[in-house]
Amino acid sequence: MINKKIFISGLGVYSPVGYGIKQTWDNISNGYTGLEKIKDWENSNIRSHYYGLPQSLSFKEEIKWPEMFPPTRYSLLGMYACKKAIEDAKLNLNTENNEIGMVIDTSMGSASSVEQYLQDLYQRGLSKISPMKFTKTVTNTAIGDISRLFKLNGPSSLLLNECSLCYGIDLVRKGVIDMVICGAIDHYTDYYVLSEQESYCLIDERYSLEEAISKTERIEQKMLGEGACFIVIETQESIKKRGVKPYAEIVDYNTSFDYENIDSTTRRTQKNLRNNIMGILDYIPNDSDILWFSPFQTDIQKSTNEPKELLADLIAKNIHYSSHKEYTGDMRSASSLFGILLAAKSLHEKKVPCRYERMS
């Protein structure tokens, strides 16, 4: 494997807490949360729940879409976030034969298009449905739409419930490509929200936001949100050639498959976390200050899953512990990349925007 230095050079986000890294950083620094009580659901069986919705944008003003049929909500979230990442990285996409690659991760995919297609199929019949509708049900429709929009000609791949950044790092390390845009997109359908409600997996809306974090007693309960995050990574040679200043260097990563919690965002196996932490210890100097972004939202999730004692045992260093899902809700795949995005910005700014506690 070719050993190349890899840097994060661009951050893009479209989430309940902001559009673009600057607005997102400022909002979280000022204690703003994008979660609010949503009452008017299309499905009347859904009660009022805390939910994170990104701000409304003008599609015509933000995106120059050349095709006849508009993109789905799933693709659109990715377009907005990817646009901001490209702008932040100061990429010139007008050059011919650019070989910029793209890797996107999603958990929910194009579920809304699938649901709409099936509804039309049962209510109207196959002969009444446009063939174009079926093409929107394919999960990789987003990566196709985004790649065509921004004319990205490098290798591309769509992942399900994995980390796009890890795949992007491997592509660069192996010398396949010098630059890749790694993204994650997720949003929920009303049927999914209803299913979570009926399974008692949503936090009771009678709580205030502060109480929702601290008083919820069921580990499965959470607040949902939707959005997309995109991160541009590239080699040191590419950084120097373009003359840009990166946010941070990616030293290494470690990932594993938590087979006990395949579809859960509220539980993690301690053995799994221990193996991941042990896998990167050799790269952490003894005098390091460590920033740990929690993947959990509520206090009971953190106390049950969070490896605070594990971290203290394994890493005899100063640890800054922070959480970001209380600002956006659980955005599934997008939440994972959102944590990395905030970590890179925190390293660059030398401060943490979220509420955090210090561990010694």
C-alpha positions as CSV (number, residue, x, y, z in Angstrom):
1,M,0.0,0.0,0.0
2,I,1.3,3.5,-0.9
3,N,1.8,5.5,2.3
4,K,0.5,9.0,1.5
5,K,-0.4,11.8,3.9
6,I,-4.1,12.7,3.7
7,F,-5.7,15.9,4.7
8,I,-9.3,17.2,5.1
9,S,-9.6,20.3,2.9
10,G,-13.4,20.9,2.6
11,L,-16.4,20.6,4.9
12,G,-20.0,20.8,3.7
13,V,-23.2,20.3,5.7
14,Y,-27.0,20.7,5.3
15,S,-28.5,19.9,8.7
16,P,-31.1,21.1,11.2
17,V,-28.4,23.2,12.8
18,G,-27.1,25.0,9.7
19,Y,-26.3,25.2,6.0
20,G,-22.5,25.2,5.4
21,I,-19.8,24.8,8.0
22,K,-19.7,28.5,9.0
23,Q,-23.4,28.8,9.8
24,T,-23.3,25.4,11.5
25,W,-20.2,26.3,13.6
26,D,-21.7,29.7,14.6
27,N,-25.1,28.2,15.6
28,I,-23.6,25.4,17.7
29,S,-21.2,27.8,19.3
30,N,-24.1,30.0,20.3
31,G,-26.0,27.1,21.8
32,Y,-28.6,26.9,19.1
33,T,-30.4,23.6,18.5
34,G,-32.2,22.6,15.3
35,L,-34.6,20.3,17.2
36,E,-38.2,21.5,17.5
37,K,-41.6,20.0,18.1
38,I,-43.2,19.0,14.8
39,K,-47.0,18.6,14.9
40,D,-48.2,18.7,11.3
41,W,-47.2,15.4,9.9
42,E,-48.7,14.1,6.6
43,N,-49.7,11.0,8.4
44,S,-52.3,12.1,11.0
45,N,-51.5,9.1,13.2
46,I,-48.2,10.6,14.2
47,R,-48.2,12.7,17.3
48,S,-46.1,15.7,18.1
49,H,-42.4,14.8,18.3
50,Y,-39.1,16.6,18.5
51,Y,-37.5,16.5,15.1
52,G,-34.6,18.2,13.3
53,L,-35.4,19.7,9.9
54,P,-32.9,21.7,7.8
55,Q,-33.9,25.2,6.9
56,S,-35.9,25.7,3.7
57,L,-33.8,26.7,0.6
58,S,-34.7,27.8,-2.9
59,F,-33.8,24.9,-5.2
60,K,-33.6,27.2,-8.3
61,E,-31.2,29.6,-6.5
62,E,-29.0,27.0,-5.0
63,I,-28.8,24.4,-7.7
64,K,-28.5,24.7,-11.5
65,W,-30.3,21.5,-12.4
66,P,-30.1,20.7,-16.1
67,E,-32.6,17.8,-16.3
68,M,-36.3,17.8,-16.8
69,F,-37.3,15.8,-13.7
70,P,-36.5,17.3,-10.3
71,P,-34.3,15.3,-7.9
72,T,-35.8,13.5,-4.9
73,R,-35.5,14.8,-1.4
74,Y,-32.8,12.1,-0.8
75,S,-30.6,13.4,-3.7
76,L,-31.4,17.1,-2.9
77,L,-30.0,16.9,0.7
78,G,-26.8,15.5,-0.7
79,M,-26.6,18.2,-3.5
80,Y,-26.8,21.0,-0.9
81,A,-24.2,19.6,1.4
82,C,-21.8,18.6,-1.5
83,K,-22.1,22.1,-3.0
84,K,-20.9,23.6,0.3
85,A,-18.0,21.1,0.6
86,I,-16.9,21.9,-2.9
87,E,-17.1,25.7,-2.2
88,D,-15.3,25.3,1.1
89,A,-12.4,23.3,-0.5
90,K,-12.2,25.9,-3.3
91,L,-12.4,23.2,-6.0
92,N,-12.3,24.1,-9.6
93,L,-14.6,21.6,-11.3
94,N,-14.4,23.3,-14.7
95,T,-11.1,21.6,-15.6
96,E,-11.5,18.9,-18.2
97,N,-11.2,15.3,-17.2
98,N,-11.1,16.0,-13.4
99,E,-10.7,12.7,-11.6
100,I,-12.4,13.6,-8.3
101,G,-14.1,10.6,-6.8
102,M,-17.1,10.3,-4.6
103,V,-18.2,7.8,-1.9
104,I,-21.6,8.2,-0.2
105,D,-23.0,6.3,2.8
106,T,-26.7,6.0,3.7
107,S,-28.9,4.0,6.0
108,M,-32.4,4.8,4.8
109,G,-31.6,5.4,1.1
110,S,-34.4,6.3,-1.2
111,A,-37.1,4.9,1.1
112,S,-39.5,7.7,0.4
113,S,-39.4,7.1,-3.3
114,V,-40.0,3.4,-2.8
115,E,-43.0,4.1,-0.6
116,Q,-44.5,6.5,-3.1
117,Y,-43.9,4.1,-6.0
118,L,-45.6,1.2,-4.1
119,Q,-48.5,3.5,-3.1
120,D,-49.1,4.5,-6.7
121,L,-48.7,0.9,-7.9
122,Y,-51.4,-0.4,-5.6
123,Q,-53.8,2.6,-6.0
124,R,-53.4,3.3,-9.7
125,G,-51.9,0.2,-11.3
126,L,-48.7,-0.4,-13.2
127,S,-49.9,1.0,-16.5
128,K,-50.5,4.4,-14.9
129,I,-47.0,4.9,-13.5
130,S,-44.2,6.6,-15.4
131,P,-41.1,4.4,-15.8
132,M,-39.0,7.4,-14.5
133,K,-40.6,6.9,-11.1
134,F,-39.0,3.5,-10.8
135,T,-35.5,4.8,-11.4
136,K,-35.9,7.1,-8.4
137,T,-36.4,4.1,-6.1
138,V,-32.8,2.9,-6.6
139,T,-30.5,3.6,-3.7
140,N,-27.6,4.8,-5.8
141,T,-29.8,7.5,-7.5
142,A,-28.2,10.1,-5.2
143,I,-24.6,9.4,-6.2
144,G,-25.6,9.5,-9.8
145,D,-27.5,12.8,-9.5
146,I,-24.7,14.4,-7.5
147,S,-21.9,13.2,-9.7
148,R,-23.7,14.4,-12.9
149,L,-24.5,17.8,-11.4
150,F,-20.9,18.6,-10.3
151,K,-19.3,16.7,-13.2
152,L,-17.2,14.4,-11.0
153,N,-15.4,11.9,-13.2
154,G,-13.5,9.8,-10.7
155,P,-14.5,6.4,-9.2
156,S,-17.7,6.4,-7.2
157,S,-19.3,4.1,-4.8
158,L,-22.5,4.0,-2.6
159,L,-22.4,2.3,0.8
160,L,-25.1,1.1,3.2
161,N,-24.5,1.6,6.9
162,E,-20.7,1.9,6.5
163,C,-18.3,4.8,6.7
164,S,-17.7,6.6,3.5
165,L,-14.6,8.4,4.9
166,C,-12.8,5.1,5.6
167,Y,-13.4,4.0,2.0
168,G,-12.2,7.3,0.7
169,I,-9.0,7.1,2.8
170,D,-8.3,3.7,1.4
171,L,-8.7,4.9,-2.2
172,V,-6.2,7.7,-1.6
173,R,-3.8,5.5,0.3
174,K,-3.7,2.9,-2.4
175,G,-2.9,5.5,-5.0
176,V,-6.2,5.0,-6.9
177,I,-7.0,8.7,-6.7
178,D,-5.6,11.9,-5.2
179,M,-8.9,13.5,-4.1
180,V,-12.3,12.1,-3.1
181,I,-15.5,13.6,-1.7
182,C,-17.0,11.5,1.1
183,G,-20.6,12.0,2.0
184,A,-23.5,10.7,4.1
185,I,-27.2,11.3,3.5
186,D,-30.3,10.3,5.4
187,H,-33.9,11.4,6.0
188,Y,-37.0,9.6,7.4
189,T,-40.4,8.9,5.9
190,D,-43.6,9.4,7.9
191,Y,-44.1,5.6,7.9
192,Y,-40.7,5.2,9.6
193,V,-41.5,7.9,12.2
194,L,-44.9,6.2,12.9
195,S,-43.1,2.9,13.3
196,E,-40.7,4.4,15.8
197,Q,-43.6,6.0,17.6
198,E,-45.5,2.8,17.9
199,S,-42.4,1.0,19.1
200,Y,-41.9,3.6,21.9
201,C,-38.6,4.6,20.4
202,L,-39.2,8.3,20.3
203,I,-38.8,10.6,23.3
204,D,-42.0,11.8,24.9
205,E,-42.7,15.3,23.6
206,R,-44.0,16.4,27.1
207,Y,-40.3,16.8,28.1
208,S,-38.4,20.0,27.5
209,L,-35.3,19.5,25.4
210,E,-33.1,19.6,28.5
211,E,-35.3,17.0,30.1
212,A,-35.4,14.9,27.0
213,I,-31.6,14.5,27.2
214,S,-31.4,13.9,31.0
215,K,-34.6,12.2,32.1
216,T,-35.4,9.7,29.3
217,E,-35.3,6.3,30.9
218,R,-35.5,4.0,27.8
219,I,-32.2,3.6,26.0
220,E,-34.0,3.0,22.7
221,Q,-35.7,6.4,22.8
222,K,-34.3,9.2,20.7
223,M,-35.0,12.4,18.7
224,L,-34.7,12.1,14.9
225,G,-33.3,14.6,12.4
226,E,-32.4,14.6,8.7
227,G,-29.6,16.0,6.7
228,A,-26.3,15.4,4.8
229,C,-22.6,15.9,5.4
230,F,-19.8,15.9,2.9
231,I,-16.0,16.0,3.5
232,V,-13.3,16.6,0.9
233,I,-10.0,14.7,1.5
234,E,-6.9,14.8,-0.6
235,T,-3.1,14.0,-0.7
236,Q,-0.5,16.4,0.6
237,E,0.8,16.8,-3.0
238,S,-2.7,17.9,-4.1
239,I,-3.0,20.3,-1.2
240,K,0.3,21.9,-2.1
241,K,-0.5,22.0,-5.8
242,R,-3.8,23.8,-5.2
243,G,-2.3,26.1,-2.6
244,V,-5.1,25.6,0.0
245,K,-4.9,25.3,3.8
246,P,-6.4,22.1,5.2
247,Y,-8.4,21.7,8.3
248,A,-6.6,18.6,9.7
249,E,-4.5,15.6,8.8
250,I,-6.0,12.2,8.9
251,V,-3.4,10.0,10.7
252,D,-5.3,6.7,10.8
253,Y,-8.7,5.1,11.4
254,N,-10.0,1.9,12.8
255,T,-13.4,0.4,12.2
256,S,-15.2,-2.8,13.0
257,F,-18.5,-4.5,12.5
258,D,-20.8,-4.4,15.7
259,Y,-22.9,-7.4,14.8
260,E,-24.8,-7.2,18.1
261,N,-26.2,-3.8,17.2
262,I,-26.5,-3.8,13.4
263,D,-29.5,-1.4,13.1
264,S,-29.2,0.4,16.4
265,T,-27.9,4.0,16.9
266,T,-28.5,3.9,20.6
267,R,-26.4,0.9,21.6
268,R,-22.7,-0.1,21.1
269,T,-20.8,-3.1,22.3
270,Q,-18.0,-2.3,24.8
271,K,-15.7,-5.0,23.3
272,N,-16.2,-3.4,19.9
273,L,-15.3,0.0,21.2
274,R,-12.3,-1.3,23.0
275,N,-10.9,-2.9,19.9
276,N,-11.4,0.3,17.9
277,I,-9.7,2.4,20.5
278,M,-6.8,-0.1,20.8
279,G,-6.3,0.0,17.1
280,I,-5.3,3.7,17.1
281,L,-3.5,4.1,20.4
282,D,-0.1,3.8,18.8
283,Y,-0.7,7.0,16.8
284,I,-1.6,9.1,19.9
285,P,1.3,10.9,21.6
286,N,1.4,10.7,25.4
287,D,0.9,14.4,25.9
288,S,-2.1,14.6,23.6
289,D,-5.4,16.4,24.3
290,I,-8.1,14.1,22.9
291,L,-11.5,15.2,21.7
292,W,-14.1,12.5,21.8
293,F,-17.4,13.1,20.0
294,S,-20.1,10.9,21.4
295,P,-22.4,9.0,19.0
296,F,-25.1,9.0,21.6
297,Q,-27.9,11.5,22.4
298,T,-29.4,11.0,25.9
299,D,-27.8,10.5,29.3
300,I,-28.9,6.9,29.6
301,Q,-27.4,6.0,26.2
302,K,-24.1,7.6,27.3
303,S,-24.0,6.0,30.7
304,T,-24.8,2.6,29.3
305,N,-22.7,2.6,26.2
306,E,-20.1,5.4,26.5
307,P,-16.6,4.0,27.3
308,K,-15.6,6.8,29.7
309,E,-13.9,4.4,32.1
310,L,-12.6,2.5,29.1
311,L,-11.1,5.7,27.7
312,A,-9.6,6.6,31.0
313,D,-8.0,3.1,31.4
314,L,-6.6,2.9,27.9
315,I,-5.5,6.5,27.4
316,A,-3.8,8.3,30.2
317,K,-4.3,11.7,28.7
318,N,-6.6,14.7,28.9
319,I,-9.9,13.9,27.2
320,H,-12.5,16.4,26.1
321,Y,-15.9,14.7,25.8
322,S,-18.6,16.2,23.6
323,S,-21.9,15.3,22.0
324,H,-23.6,16.7,18.9
325,K,-26.9,14.8,18.3
326,E,-28.7,17.0,20.8
327,Y,-28.3,19.8,18.2
328,T,-29.4,17.9,15.1
329,G,-31.2,14.8,16.2
330,D,-30.2,11.3,15.1
331,M,-29.4,11.7,11.4
332,R,-28.2,8.1,11.0
333,S,-25.3,7.9,8.6
334,A,-25.1,11.7,8.3
335,S,-24.6,11.9,12.1
336,S,-21.4,9.9,11.9
337,L,-19.8,12.2,9.3
338,F,-21.2,15.2,11.2
339,G,-19.0,14.3,14.2
340,I,-15.9,14.0,12.0
341,L,-16.8,17.3,10.4
342,L,-17.0,19.1,13.8
343,A,-13.8,17.4,15.0
344,A,-11.9,18.7,11.9
345,K,-13.2,22.2,12.4
346,S,-12.5,22.0,16.2
347,L,-8.8,21.1,15.4
348,H,-8.6,24.0,13.0
349,E,-10.1,26.5,15.4
350,K,-8.5,25.0,18.5
351,K,-11.7,25.0,20.4
352,V,-14.9,22.9,20.8
353,P,-18.2,24.5,19.7
354,C,-20.5,22.0,21.5
355,R,-21.2,21.8,25.2
356,Y,-18.5,19.5,26.6
357,E,-17.0,18.2,29.8
358,R,-13.4,17.6,30.6
359,M,-12.1,14.2,31.7
360,S,-8.6,13.7,33.2
